[in-house]
Amino acid sequence: PAFSDAKLLRLAHSWEGTESGNYLQQSDCIELAVVGAHLAGQPLNYQLASRSAALLRTTTTAPKYRLYALANTTPPKPGLPRVAEPQPNGIEVEVWRLTQEAFGSFVAEIPPPMGIGNLELTDGSIVKGFICEPYALQGAQEITTLGGWRNYLKS
């Protein structure tokens, strides 16, 4: 299918027994954590796929974030603010790899109240990721206890 080049290259590297991912140098790429509508299978994931982004892993944030279902967003989106008080668990995220050029064009499409900031993951690493402006949390439903956007959609 269209925009499957990166997946096909990973398959080829796997078939030949070479390290997958070497076709993109680490220094030329940016890791991006997504938490909602950009997750695999969600309505905005095409924005990553069309830029040949590669899904690296599914993990969780450090337990320093809350998750909200934002009101009046199309498609529905979550908000992920960092909070001062420790949380019982992290929030599920997917970490994708994009070239710097692809990352720049991706960020240019992000509408308010969303933004890109630095997210801390459960392993202590810091990656770029979606954050939410505080004003958008008014009227939003807190869904932190569900642990992630997919669990919220299933509930």
Buried (B, 14 or more C-beta within 10 A) or exposed (E): EEEEEBBEBBEEBEEEEEEBBEBBEEEEBBBBBBBBBBBEEBBBBEBBBEBBBBBBEEBBBBBBBBBBBBEEBEEBBBBBBBEEEEBEBBBBBBBBBBBEEBBEBBBEEBEEBBEBEEBBBBEEEEBBBBBBEEEBBEEBEEBBEBBBBBBBBEE
